[in-house]
Amino acid sequence: MMKRNFARFILKLIGWKVIINMPSDTKKCVVMMAPHTSNWDFLIGWLGYMSIGVDSRYLVKKEAFVFPFAGILKFIGAIPVDRKASTNIVIQVGDMFKKNDSLFITITPEGTRSLNRNWKRGFYYIAEHANVLIAFGFLDYKKKVGGIGDTLMPTGNYEEDLKKIEAFYSDKTAKYPENFSLSRENRE
């Protein structure tokens, strides 16, 4: 409770509000977090999770797990991922859901803080493989509001589901708006 109150205090101090719009009995989901254009996104998001008592895990490239950062990354819930290995991350992470009674994994579909015009699809395929909800995590710097704004159970039709996902994110303002692009914008 002390961590929760501390996080709420810090968020209030810096003017941020957290909203959650997902079923209260959700125990497992993939939280796709967008927009992601700044290192501040992680800190604000992490405080947001603490403020609502959610312990999320994060996929982080294994190269970041060096001293002294490895201990810190593990403490905050990071899972090292070897992006160059031939192993199937979708199956590995999807299977983690099957082995845990409660698990939130946060993934940024942009995959980088720089401009990326092609979102990665891993978040979708992990949720589909694990048969769990996709929660739409967001930070809106213009309104100073973040949280989980909606959910979607993957239908297996990525293109149709992506339309719903991108409609949700279309009015969210990134810290650096010039670095945020919806995948759909590049197909039209």
Secondary structure, 3 states (H helix, E strand, C coil): CHHHHHHHHHHHHCCCEEEECCCCCCCEEEEEEECCCCHHHHHHHHHHHHHHCCCEEEEEEHHHCCCCHHHHHHHCCEEEECCCCCCCHHHHHHHHHHHCCCEEEEECCCCCCCCCCCCCCHHHHHHHHHCCEEEEEEEECCCCEEEEEEEECCCCCHHHHHHHHHHHHCCCCCCCHHHCCCHHHHCC
